[in-house]
């Protein structure tokens, strides 16, 4: 088992775009704090923390591999829910939900590719 705190050391050793993308995802999710009175924002933060814990567990077991994309699995139902909430949201919260939705969708596409690659590579061995 790896120390989950080493995740951040290995993260900064990745290509710059990977580190920057993870930073953007973290900031966008943490921005939910600015809208804390909204129940959706609270759900976003709780989901983010749960995903982070899942990812640290995966990292501890498998290291910095493409399987880490499974850590965003809880985002799938959250994204569906957030998208349904956008029409009722107002002004800055609506913009925030749009930015969050787009960033989560992009991340989930990248995660799907990574997880697929991880498992198909393992099956060929």
N, CA, C and O atoms as CSV, one atom per row, in Angstrom:
chain,resi,resn,atom,element,x,y,z
A,1,UNK,N,N,0.842,-1.188,0.000
A,1,UNK,CA,C,0.000,0.000,0.000
A,1,UNK,C,C,0.883,1.246,0.000
A,1,UNK,O,O,1.908,1.314,0.678
A,2,UNK,N,N,0.451,2.211,-0.774
A,2,UNK,CA,C,1.172,3.477,-0.845
A,2,UNK,C,C,0.559,4.493,0.114
A,2,UNK,O,O,-0.629,4.435,0.431
A,3,UNK,N,N,1.384,5.409,0.560
A,3,UNK,CA,C,0.900,6.520,1.371
A,3,UNK,C,C,0.105,7.441,0.444
A,3,UNK,O,O,0.659,7.953,-0.529
A,4,UNK,N,N,-1.188,7.663,0.727
A,4,UNK,CA,C,-1.992,8.495,-0.174
A,4,UNK,C,C,-1.485,9.926,-0.320
A,4,UNK,O,O,-1.807,10.586,-1.308
A,5,UNK,N,N,-0.713,10.416,0.621
A,5,UNK,CA,C,-0.178,11.767,0.500
A,5,UNK,C,C,0.853,11.868,-0.621
A,5,UNK,O,O,1.122,12.956,-1.130
A,6,UNK,N,N,1.428,10.727,-1.002
A,6,UNK,CA,C,2.379,10.719,-2.125
A,6,UNK,C,C,1.686,11.008,-3.456
A,6,UNK,O,O,2.341,11.317,-4.452
A,7,UNK,N,N,0.372,10.905,-3.464
A,7,UNK,CA,C,-0.399,11.199,-4.676
A,7,UNK,C,C,-0.010,12.564,-5.234
A,7,UNK,O,O,0.198,12.712,-6.438
A,8,UNK,N,N,0.089,13.560,-4.356
A,8,UNK,CA,C,0.374,14.920,-4.806
A,8,UNK,C,C,1.799,15.056,-5.329
A,8,UNK,O,O,2.057,15.859,-6.226
A,9,UNK,N,N,2.718,14.283,-4.777
A,9,UNK,CA,C,4.091,14.286,-5.288
A,9,UNK,C,C,4.107,13.713,-6.700
A,9,UNK,O,O,4.726,14.275,-7.604
A,10,UNK,N,N,3.418,12.590,-6.876
A,10,UNK,CA,C,3.365,11.988,-8.211
A,10,UNK,C,C,2.565,12.847,-9.185
A,10,UNK,O,O,2.846,12.849,-10.383
A,11,UNK,N,N,1.575,13.574,-8.681
A,11,UNK,CA,C,0.783,14.448,-9.542
A,11,UNK,C,C,1.656,15.524,-10.173
A,11,UNK,O,O,1.540,15.789,-11.369
A,12,UNK,N,N,2.518,16.140,-9.394
A,12,UNK,CA,C,3.355,17.206,-9.960
A,12,UNK,C,C,4.457,16.650,-10.870
A,12,UNK,O,O,5.119,17.411,-11.575
A,13,UNK,N,N,4.655,15.336,-10.856
A,13,UNK,CA,C,5.617,14.700,-11.755
A,13,UNK,C,C,4.978,14.339,-13.097
A,13,UNK,O,O,5.673,13.918,-14.022
A,14,UNK,N,N,3.679,14.498,-13.203
A,14,UNK,CA,C,2.964,14.223,-14.450
A,14,UNK,C,C,3.193,15.373,-15.428
A,14,UNK,O,O,3.729,16.414,-15.048
A,15,UNK,N,N,2.787,15.189,-16.698
A,15,UNK,CA,C,2.866,16.320,-17.635
A,15,UNK,C,C,2.120,17.533,-17.060
A,15,UNK,O,O,1.135,17.379,-16.337
A,16,UNK,N,N,2.592,18.716,-17.384
A,16,UNK,CA,C,2.048,19.946,-16.813
A,16,UNK,C,C,0.536,20.038,-17.020
A,16,UNK,O,O,-0.188,20.464,-16.120
A,17,UNK,N,N,0.061,19.641,-18.195
A,17,UNK,CA,C,-1.376,19.769,-18.463
A,17,UNK,C,C,-2.203,18.921,-17.500
A,17,UNK,O,O,-3.314,19.308,-17.135
A,18,UNK,N,N,-1.671,17.767,-17.083
A,18,UNK,CA,C,-2.399,16.904,-16.147
A,18,UNK,C,C,-2.513,17.601,-14.790
A,18,UNK,O,O,-3.591,17.657,-14.199
A,19,UNK,N,N,-1.403,18.123,-14.313
A,19,UNK,CA,C,-1.406,18.830,-13.024
A,19,UNK,C,C,-2.341,20.032,-13.061
A,19,UNK,O,O,-3.085,20.270,-12.110
A,20,UNK,N,N,-2.306,20.789,-14.149
A,20,UNK,CA,C,-3.169,21.960,-14.277
A,20,UNK,C,C,-4.641,21.556,-14.349
A,20,UNK,O,O,-5.500,22.209,-13.756
A,21,UNK,N,N,-4.924,20.487,-15.071
A,21,UNK,CA,C,-6.308,20.022,-15.183
A,21,UNK,C,C,-6.846,19.594,-13.816
A,21,UNK,O,O,-7.979,19.922,-13.464
A,22,UNK,N,N,-6.047,18.872,-13.059
A,22,UNK,CA,C,-6.470,18.450,-11.719
A,22,UNK,C,C,-6.694,19.681,-10.838
A,22,UNK,O,O,-7.655,19.725,-10.071
A,23,UNK,N,N,-5.826,20.665,-10.942
A,23,UNK,CA,C,-5.992,21.904,-10.178
A,23,UNK,C,C,-7.305,22.600,-10.549
A,23,UNK,O,O,-8.039,23.054,-9.672
A,24,UNK,N,N,-7.597,22.680,-11.842
A,24,UNK,CA,C,-8.842,23.299,-12.290
A,24,UNK,C,C,-10.038,22.547,-11.711
A,24,UNK,O,O,-10.972,23.168,-11.203
A,25,UNK,N,N,-10.016,21.215,-11.782
A,25,UNK,CA,C,-11.124,20.424,-11.240
A,25,UNK,C,C,-11.299,20.655,-9.741
A,25,UNK,O,O,-12.419,20.784,-9.248
A,26,UNK,N,N,-10.188,20.704,-9.035
A,26,UNK,CA,C,-10.261,20.948,-7.597
A,26,UNK,C,C,-10.863,22.325,-7.308
A,26,UNK,O,O,-11.741,22.455,-6.456
A,27,UNK,N,N,-10.396,23.336,-8.011
A,27,UNK,CA,C,-10.886,24.699,-7.784
A,27,UNK,C,C,-12.368,24.841,-8.142
A,27,UNK,O,O,-13.128,25.490,-7.423
A,28,UNK,N,N,-12.767,24.235,-9.246
A,28,UNK,CA,C,-14.170,24.330,-9.660
A,28,UNK,C,C,-15.069,23.644,-8.636
A,28,UNK,O,O,-16.135,24.161,-8.301
A,29,UNK,N,N,-14.651,22.499,-8.145
A,29,UNK,CA,C,-15.458,21.808,-7.136
A,29,UNK,C,C,-15.473,22.572,-5.815
A,29,UNK,O,O,-16.519,22.694,-5.178
A,30,UNK,N,N,-14.331,23.080,-5.409
A,30,UNK,CA,C,-14.255,23.828,-4.148
A,30,UNK,C,C,-15.009,25.154,-4.222
A,30,UNK,O,O,-15.405,25.702,-3.193
A,31,UNK,N,N,-15.206,25.666,-5.423
A,31,UNK,CA,C,-15.957,26.908,-5.589
A,31,UNK,C,C,-17.406,26.749,-5.135
A,31,UNK,O,O,-18.116,27.740,-4.968
A,32,UNK,N,N,-17.837,25.529,-4.939
A,32,UNK,CA,C,-19.192,25.294,-4.413
A,32,UNK,C,C,-19.366,25.963,-3.049
A,32,UNK,O,O,-20.484,26.295,-2.657
A,33,UNK,N,N,-18.274,26.156,-2.336
A,33,UNK,CA,C,-18.338,26.825,-1.037
A,33,UNK,C,C,-18.891,28.251,-1.145
A,33,UNK,O,O,-19.502,28.764,-0.207
A,34,UNK,N,N,-18.669,28.874,-2.292
A,34,UNK,CA,C,-19.165,30.236,-2.492
A,34,UNK,C,C,-20.692,30.281,-2.568
A,34,UNK,O,O,-21.299,31.340,-2.408
A,35,UNK,N,N,-21.303,29.120,-2.813
A,35,UNK,CA,C,-22.759,29.041,-2.945
A,35,UNK,C,C,-23.345,28.120,-1.878
A,35,UNK,O,O,-24.336,27.429,-2.115
A,36,UNK,N,N,-22.729,28.119,-0.716
A,36,UNK,CA,C,-23.023,27.131,0.323
A,36,UNK,C,C,-24.496,27.068,0.719
A,36,UNK,O,O,-24.964,26.014,1.148
A,37,UNK,N,N,-25.231,28.155,0.587
A,37,UNK,CA,C,-26.648,28.144,0.967
A,37,UNK,C,C,-27.498,27.283,0.040
A,37,UNK,O,O,-28.615,26.895,0.381
A,38,UNK,N,N,-26.961,26.995,-1.118
A,38,UNK,CA,C,-27.675,26.161,-2.093
A,38,UNK,C,C,-27.435,24.686,-1.762
A,38,UNK,O,O,-26.295,24.261,-1.578
A,39,UNK,N,N,-28.502,23.928,-1.689
A,39,UNK,CA,C,-28.378,22.493,-1.390
A,39,UNK,C,C,-27.533,21.770,-2.430
A,39,UNK,O,O,-26.785,20.852,-2.096
A,40,UNK,N,N,-27.652,22.181,-3.690
A,40,UNK,CA,C,-26.858,21.555,-4.758
A,40,UNK,C,C,-25.371,21.781,-4.505
A,40,UNK,O,O,-24.564,20.880,-4.733
A,41,UNK,N,N,-25.005,22.954,-4.043
A,41,UNK,CA,C,-23.597,23.254,-3.763
A,41,UNK,C,C,-23.069,22.358,-2.646
A,41,UNK,O,O,-21.934,21.884,-2.712
A,42,UNK,N,N,-23.875,22.128,-1.639
A,42,UNK,CA,C,-23.474,21.232,-0.553
A,42,UNK,C,C,-23.275,19.811,-1.073
A,42,UNK,O,O,-22.326,19.124,-0.693
A,43,UNK,N,N,-24.174,19.386,-1.938
A,43,UNK,CA,C,-24.056,18.058,-2.540
A,43,UNK,C,C,-22.786,17.953,-3.392
A,43,UNK,O,O,-22.109,16.925,-3.383
A,44,UNK,N,N,-22.473,19.011,-4.118
A,44,UNK,CA,C,-21.264,19.040,-4.953
A,44,UNK,C,C,-20.019,18.857,-4.086
A,44,UNK,O,O,-19.142,18.057,-4.411
A,45,UNK,N,N,-19.947,19.597,-2.991
A,45,UNK,CA,C,-18.768,19.489,-2.130
A,45,UNK,C,C,-18.675,18.105,-1.487
A,45,UNK,O,O,-17.592,17.524,-1.429
A,46,UNK,N,N,-19.793,17.575,-1.006
A,46,UNK,CA,C,-19.763,16.233,-0.395
A,46,UNK,C,C,-19.341,15.179,-1.411
A,46,UNK,O,O,-18.579,14.267,-1.091
A,47,UNK,N,N,-19.842,15.311,-2.637
A,47,UNK,CA,C,-19.479,14.373,-3.692
A,47,UNK,C,C,-18.003,14.494,-4.039
A,47,UNK,O,O,-17.331,13.489,-4.269
A,48,UNK,N,N,-17.500,15.715,-4.077
A,48,UNK,CA,C,-16.084,15.959,-4.356
A,48,UNK,C,C,-15.202,15.299,-3.294
A,48,UNK,O,O,-14.210,14.648,-3.621
A,49,UNK,N,N,-15.569,15.470,-2.035
A,49,UNK,CA,C,-14.787,14.874,-0.947
A,49,UNK,C,C,-14.858,13.341,-0.985
A,49,UNK,O,O,-13.860,12.663,-0.742
A,50,UNK,N,N,-16.034,12.807,-1.288
A,50,UNK,CA,C,-16.171,11.344,-1.402
A,50,UNK,C,C,-15.325,10.814,-2.560
A,50,UNK,O,O,-14.670,9.780,-2.437
A,51,UNK,N,N,-15.346,11.532,-3.683
A,51,UNK,CA,C,-14.528,11.124,-4.830
A,51,UNK,C,C,-13.043,11.193,-4.507
A,51,UNK,O,O,-12.271,10.327,-4.918
A,52,UNK,N,N,-12.646,12.222,-3.771
A,52,UNK,CA,C,-11.237,12.356,-3.383
A,52,UNK,C,C,-10.813,11.190,-2.493
A,52,UNK,O,O,-9.718,10.650,-2.647
A,53,UNK,N,N,-11.685,10.807,-1.565
A,53,UNK,CA,C,-11.365,9.669,-0.694
A,53,UNK,C,C,-11.277,8.374,-1.512
A,53,UNK,O,O,-10.383,7.557,-1.287
A,54,UNK,N,N,-12.187,8.191,-2.441
A,54,UNK,CA,C,-12.153,7.012,-3.308
A,54,UNK,C,C,-10.868,6.994,-4.126
A,54,UNK,O,O,-10.227,5.953,-4.269
A,55,UNK,N,N,-10.502,8.145,-4.656
A,55,UNK,CA,C,-9.282,8.225,-5.456
A,55,UNK,C,C,-8.033,7.934,-4.619
A,55,UNK,O,O,-7.110,7.269,-5.090
A,56,UNK,N,N,-8.006,8.429,-3.388
A,56,UNK,CA,C,-6.861,8.147,-2.515
A,56,UNK,C,C,-6.785,6.651,-2.200
A,56,UNK,O,O,-5.692,6.091,-2.106
A,57,UNK,N,N,-7.931,6.012,-2.040
A,57,UNK,CA,C,-7.949,4.565,-1.823
A,57,UNK,C,C,-7.433,3.822,-3.042
A,57,UNK,O,O,-6.645,2.886,-2.912
A,58,UNK,N,N,-7.869,4.230,-4.218
A,58,UNK,CA,C,-7.379,3.609,-5.457
A,58,UNK,C,C,-5.881,3.835,-5.621
A,58,UNK,O,O,-5.140,2.925,-5.993
A,59,UNK,N,N,-5.446,5.063,-5.339
A,59,UNK,CA,C,-4.017,5.365,-5.444
A,59,UNK,C,C,-3.210,4.490,-4.472
A,59,UNK,O,O,-2.167,3.947,-4.838
A,60,UNK,N,N,-3.697,4.360,-3.247
A,60,UNK,CA,C,-2.990,3.551,-2.242
A,60,UNK,C,C,-2.797,2.124,-2.726
A,60,UNK,O,O,-1.765,1.505,-2.468
A,61,UNK,N,N,-3.788,1.611,-3.424
A,61,UNK,CA,C,-3.740,0.205,-3.881
A,61,UNK,C,C,-3.009,0.033,-5.211
A,61,UNK,O,O,-2.224,-0.902,-5.372
A,62,UNK,N,N,-3.268,0.949,-6.181
A,62,UNK,CA,C,-2.771,0.750,-7.549
A,62,UNK,C,C,-1.706,1.742,-7.997
A,62,UNK,O,O,-1.103,1.558,-9.054
A,63,UNK,N,N,-1.465,2.786,-7.217
A,63,UNK,CA,C,-0.494,3.795,-7.623
A,63,UNK,C,C,-1.101,4.771,-8.617
A,63,UNK,O,O,-2.312,4.786,-8.839
A,64,UNK,N,N,-0.249,5.575,-9.202
A,64,UNK,CA,C,-0.713,6.600,-10.145
A,64,UNK,C,C,-0.889,5.958,-11.510
A,64,UNK,O,O,-0.044,6.097,-12.393
A,65,UNK,N,N,-1.996,5.255,-11.666
A,65,UNK,CA,C,-2.306,4.560,-12.919
A,65,UNK,C,C,-3.629,5.061,-13.467
A,65,UNK,O,O,-4.331,5.837,-12.819
A,66,UNK,N,N,-3.958,4.612,-14.655
A,66,UNK,CA,C,-5.177,5.056,-15.318
A,66,UNK,C,C,-6.447,4.596,-14.605
A,66,UNK,O,O,-7.533,5.095,-14.902
A,67,UNK,N,N,-6.333,3.670,-13.689
A,67,UNK,CA,C,-7.508,3.215,-12.948
A,67,UNK,C,C,-8.044,4.304,-12.007
A,67,UNK,O,O,-9.169,4.204,-11.516
A,68,UNK,N,N,-7.247,5.330,-11.760
A,68,UNK,CA,C,-7.690,6.422,-10.900
A,68,UNK,C,C,-8.947,7.106,-11.447
A,68,UNK,O,O,-9.676,7.767,-10.707
A,69,UNK,N,N,-9.188,6.943,-12.740
A,69,UNK,CA,C,-10.405,7.502,-13.330
A,69,UNK,C,C,-11.671,6.983,-12.668
A,69,UNK,O,O,-12.707,7.648,-12.704
A,70,UNK,N,N,-11.599,5.808,-12.067
A,70,UNK,CA,C,-12.760,5.274,-11.348
A,70,UNK,C,C,-13.128,6.141,-10.141
A,70,UNK,O,O,-14.252,6.079,-9.644
A,71,UNK,N,N,-12.188,6.934,-9.683
A,71,UNK,CA,C,-12.450,7.815,-8.549
A,71,UNK,C,C,-13.511,8.864,-8.836
A,71,UNK,O,O,-14.101,9.427,-7.915
A,72,UNK,N,N,-13.752,9.124,-10.111
A,72,UNK,CA,C,-14.778,10.092,-10.487
A,72,UNK,C,C,-16.119,9.430,-10.792
A,72,UNK,O,O,-17.048,10.100,-11.242
A,73,UNK,N,N,-16.229,8.137,-10.555
A,73,UNK,CA,C,-17.489,7.429,-10.798
A,73,UNK,C,C,-18.687,8.103,-10.108
A,73,UNK,O,O,-19.763,8.173,-10.704
A,74,UNK,N,N,-18.531,8.604,-8.861
A,74,UNK,CA,C,-19.671,9.286,-8.217
A,74,UNK,C,C,-20.113,10.559,-8.941
A,74,UNK,O,O,-21.196,11.079,-8.670
A,75,UNK,N,N,-19.292,11.060,-9.850
A,75,UNK,CA,C,-19.668,12.263,-10.585
A,75,UNK,C,C,-20.764,12.000,-11.608
A,75,UNK,O,O,-21.468,12.926,-12.010
A,76,UNK,N,N,-20.916,10.763,-12.029
A,76,UNK,CA,C,-21.889,10.476,-13.091
A,76,UNK,C,C,-23.307,10.853,-12.651
A,76,UNK,O,O,-23.960,11.641,-13.335
A,77,UNK,N,N,-23.804,10.313,-11.526
A,77,UNK,CA,C,-25.154,10.744,-11.123
A,77,UNK,C,C,-25.199,12.214,-10.701
A,77,UNK,O,O,-26.215,12.883,-10.893
A,78,UNK,N,N,-24.108,12.716,-10.131
A,78,UNK,CA,C,-24.082,14.131,-9.745
A,78,UNK,C,C,-24.213,15.014,-10.973
A,78,UNK,O,O,-24.977,15.979,-10.959
A,79,UNK,N,N,-23.489,14.706,-12.023
A,79,UNK,CA,C,-23.563,15.503,-13.247
A,79,UNK,C,C,-24.989,15.509,-13.797
A,79,UNK,O,O,-25.505,16.553,-14.195
A,80,UNK,N,N,-25.613,14.340,-13.815
A,80,UNK,CA,C,-26.997,14.272,-14.308
A,80,UNK,C,C,-27.909,15.164,-13.477
A,80,UNK,O,O,-28.758,15.873,-14.016
A,81,UNK,N,N,-27.731,15.125,-12.184
A,81,UNK,CA,C,-28.566,15.946,-11.291
A,81,UNK,C,C,-28.284,17.435,-11.467
A,81,UNK,O,O,-29.209,18.243,-11.543
A,82,UNK,N,N,-27.008,17.791,-11.529
A,82,UNK,CA,C,-26.635,19.201,-11.674
A,82,UNK,C,C,-27.224,19.772,-12.964
A,82,UNK,O,O,-27.744,20.888,-12.971
A,83,UNK,N,N,-27.141,19.015,-14.039
A,83,UNK,CA,C,-27.674,19.493,-15.322
A,83,UNK,C,C,-29.175,19.778,-15.211
A,83,UNK,O,O,-29.670,20.727,-15.818
A,84,UNK,N,N,-29.896,18.965,-14.443
A,84,UNK,CA,C,-31.338,19.210,-14.286
A,84,UNK,C,C,-31.620,20.449,-13.443
A,84,UNK,O,O,-32.710,21.016,-13.513
A,85,UNK,N,N,-30.636,20.869,-12.644
A,85,UNK,CA,C,-30.823,22.026,-11.762
A,85,UNK,C,C,-30.455,23.353,-12.424
A,85,UNK,O,O,-30.813,24.414,-11.914
A,86,UNK,N,N,-29.759,23.308,-13.532
A,86,UNK,CA,C,-29.288,24.533,-14.188
A,86,UNK,C,C,-30.446,25.463,-14.572
A,86,UNK,O,O,-30.357,26.660,-14.298
A,87,UNK,N,N,-31.522,24.975,-15.191
A,87,UNK,CA,C,-32.587,25.911,-15.594
A,87,UNK,C,C,-33.192,26.708,-14.435
A,87,UNK,O,O,-33.601,27.854,-14.624
A,88,UNK,N,N,-33.253,26.122,-13.252
A,88,UNK,CA,C,-33.866,26.814,-12.110
A,88,UNK,C,C,-32.889,27.723,-11.362
A,88,UNK,O,O,-33.305,28.537,-10.537
A,89,UNK,N,N,-31.600,27.587,-11.645
A,89,UNK,CA,C,-30.591,28.384,-10.932
A,89,UNK,C,C,-30.591,29.818,-11.452
A,89,UNK,O,O,-31.027,30.099,-12.569
A,90,UNK,N,N,-30.094,30.703,-10.615
A,90,UNK,CA,C,-30.064,32.113,-10.988
A,90,UNK,C,C,-28.640,32.632,-11.149
A,90,UNK,O,O,-27.729,32.241,-10.419
A,91,UNK,N,N,-28.475,33.511,-12.111
A,91,UNK,CA,C,-27.276,34.314,-12.355
A,91,UNK,C,C,-25.948,33.591,-12.151
A,91,UNK,O,O,-25.618,32.664,-12.891
A,92,UNK,N,N,-25.188,34.019,-11.142
A,92,UNK,CA,C,-23.836,33.476,-10.968
A,92,UNK,C,C,-23.847,31.990,-10.616
A,92,UNK,O,O,-22.932,31.262,-11.003
A,93,UNK,N,N,-24.853,31.534,-9.898
A,93,UNK,CA,C,-24.918,30.106,-9.565
A,93,UNK,C,C,-25.176,29.283,-10.828
A,93,UNK,O,O,-24.648,28.181,-10.972
A,94,UNK,N,N,-25.980,29.816,-11.731
A,94,UNK,CA,C,-26.233,29.135,-13.000
A,94,UNK,C,C,-24.928,29.026,-13.799
A,94,UNK,O,O,-24.620,27.972,-14.356
A,95,UNK,N,N,-24.168,30.121,-13.848
A,95,UNK,CA,C,-22.884,30.092,-14.567
A,95,UNK,C,C,-21.937,29.087,-13.921
A,95,UNK,O,O,-21.240,28.338,-14.605
A,96,UNK,N,N,-21.925,29.086,-12.598
A,96,UNK,CA,C,-21.078,28.125,-11.892
A,96,UNK,C,C,-21.468,26.692,-12.244
A,96,UNK,O,O,-20.598,25.872,-12.535
A,97,UNK,N,N,-22.752,26.383,-12.223
A,97,UNK,CA,C,-23.203,25.023,-12.539
A,97,UNK,C,C,-22.862,24.638,-13.977
A,97,UNK,O,O,-22.553,23.480,-14.257
A,98,UNK,N,N,-22.919,25.601,-14.877
A,98,UNK,CA,C,-22.527,25.331,-16.266
A,98,UNK,C,C,-21.040,25.001,-16.368
A,98,UNK,O,O,-20.661,24.027,-17.020
A,99,UNK,N,N,-20.200,25.808,-15.726
A,99,UNK,CA,C,-18.750,25.563,-15.739
A,99,UNK,C,C,-18.442,24.210,-15.093
A,99,UNK,O,O,-17.644,23.432,-15.617
A,100,UNK,N,N,-19.074,23.938,-13.963
A,100,UNK,CA,C,-18.873,22.660,-13.282
A,100,UNK,C,C,-19.290,21.503,-14.183
A,100,UNK,O,O,-18.564,20.516,-14.294
A,101,UNK,N,N,-20.440,21.614,-14.820
A,101,UNK,CA,C,-20.944,20.535,-15.681
A,101,UNK,C,C,-20.011,20.255,-16.851
A,101,UNK,O,O,-19.726,19.100,-17.169
A,102,UNK,N,N,-19.542,21.312,-17.483
A,102,UNK,CA,C,-18.630,21.140,-18.616
A,102,UNK,C,C,-17.322,20.500,-18.156
A,102,UNK,O,O,-16.819,19.580,-18.801
A,103,UNK,N,N,-16.773,20.984,-17.047
A,103,UNK,CA,C,-15.500,20.428,-16.574
A,103,UNK,C,C,-15.666,18.966,-16.138
A,103,UNK,O,O,-14.792,18.138,-16.395
A,104,UNK,N,N,-16.779,18.654,-15.483
A,104,UNK,CA,C,-17.021,17.264,-15.087
A,104,UNK,C,C,-17.205,16.366,-16.301
A,104,UNK,O,O,-16.692,15.247,-16.331
A,105,UNK,N,N,-17.931,16.848,-17.299
A,105,UNK,CA,C,-18.158,16.049,-18.506
A,105,UNK,C,C,-16.840,15.755,-19.227
A,105,UNK,O,O,-16.590,14.625,-19.647
A,106,UNK,N,N,-16.009,16.776,-19.363
A,106,UNK,CA,C,-14.694,16.577,-19.995
A,106,UNK,C,C,-13.885,15.562,-19.189
A,106,UNK,O,O,-13.290,14.644,-19.753
A,107,UNK,N,N,-13.869,15.730,-17.887
A,107,UNK,CA,C,-13.114,14.825,-17.029
A,107,UNK,C,C,-13.628,13.393,-17.153
A,107,UNK,O,O,-12.834,12.454,-17.216
A,108,UNK,N,N,-14.937,13.220,-17.188
A,108,UNK,CA,C,-15.501,11.873,-17.291
A,108,UNK,C,C,-15.163,11.214,-18.625
A,108,UNK,O,O,-14.964,10.001,-18.682
A,109,UNK,N,N,-15.095,12.000,-19.691
A,109,UNK,CA,C,-14.669,11.443,-20.983
A,109,UNK,C,C,-13.219,10.970,-20.875
A,109,UNK,O,O,-12.892,9.856,-21.286
A,110,UNK,N,N,-12.351,11.821,-20.320
A,110,UNK,CA,C,-10.941,11.441,-20.150
A,110,UNK,C,C,-10.811,10.232,-19.225
A,110,UNK,O,O,-10.006,9.338,-19.484
A,111,UNK,N,N,-11.594,10.202,-18.156
A,111,UNK,CA,C,-11.564,9.078,-17.214
A,111,UNK,C,C,-12.005,7.784,-17.884
A,111,UNK,O,O,-11.409,6.731,-17.656
A,112,UNK,N,N,-13.044,7.857,-18.707
A,112,UNK,CA,C,-13.533,6.664,-19.408
A,112,UNK,C,C,-12.449,6.100,-20.318
A,112,UNK,O,O,-12.240,4.888,-20.369
A,113,UNK,N,N,-11.770,6.976,-21.027
A,113,UNK,CA,C,-10.665,6.546,-21.900
A,113,UNK,C,C,-9.560,5.900,-21.058
A,113,UNK,O,O,-9.052,4.836,-21.409
A,114,UNK,N,N,-9.196,6.541,-19.959
A,114,UNK,CA,C,-8.131,6.015,-19.095
A,114,UNK,C,C,-8.490,4.647,-18.517
A,114,UNK,O,O,-7.679,3.722,-18.560
A,115,UNK,N,N,-9.693,4.517,-17.983
A,115,UNK,CA,C,-10.100,3.252,-17.363
A,115,UNK,C,C,-10.195,2.160,-18.423
A,115,UNK,O,O,-9.774,1.027,-18.190
A,116,UNK,N,N,-10.744,2.497,-19.576
A,116,UNK,CA,C,-10.829,1.528,-20.675
A,116,UNK,C,C,-9.425,1.066,-21.063
A,116,UNK,O,O,-9.189,-0.129,-21.238
A,117,UNK,N,N,-8.504,2.005,-21.194
A,117,UNK,CA,C,-7.119,1.676,-21.540
A,117,UNK,C,C,-6.492,0.796,-20.462
A,117,UNK,O,O,-5.805,-0.178,-20.773
A,118,UNK,N,N,-6.724,1.134,-19.208
A,118,UNK,CA,C,-6.167,0.352,-18.101
A,118,UNK,C,C,-6.618,-1.108,-18.189
A,118,UNK,O,O,-5.796,-2.022,-18.135
A,119,UNK,N,N,-7.923,-1.316,-18.326
A,119,UNK,CA,C,-8.437,-2.687,-18.321
A,119,UNK,C,C,-8.112,-3.441,-19.599
A,119,UNK,O,O,-7.822,-4.636,-19.535
A,120,UNK,N,N,-8.149,-2.791,-20.757
A,120,UNK,CA,C,-7.819,-3.511,-21.988
A,120,UNK,C,C,-6.340,-3.865,-22.044
A,120,UNK,O,O,-5.968,-4.908,-22.582
A,121,UNK,N,N,-5.501,-3.004,-21.493
A,121,UNK,CA,C,-4.064,-3.313,-21.417
A,121,UNK,C,C,-3.817,-4.502,-20.493
A,121,UNK,O,O,-3.011,-5.381,-20.799
A,122,UNK,N,N,-4.513,-4.521,-19.367
A,122,UNK,CA,C,-4.349,-5.621,-18.390
A,122,UNK,C,C,-4.867,-6.936,-18.972
A,122,UNK,O,O,-4.300,-7.994,-18.698
A,123,UNK,N,N,-5.917,-6.887,-19.756
A,123,UNK,CA,C,-6.494,-8.111,-20.334
A,123,UNK,C,C,-5.581,-8.711,-21.405
A,123,UNK,O,O,-5.574,-9.924,-21.610
A,124,UNK,N,N,-4.810,-7.859,-22.088
A,124,UNK,CA,C,-3.901,-8.348,-23.139
A,124,UNK,C,C,-2.668,-9.031,-22.570
A,124,UNK,O,O,-1.967,-9.730,-23.300
A,125,UNK,N,N,-2.389,-8.850,-21.297
A,125,UNK,CA,C,-1.170,-9.424,-20.712
A,125,UNK,C,C,-1.308,-10.896,-20.480
A,125,UNK,O,O,-0.375,-11.535,-19.993
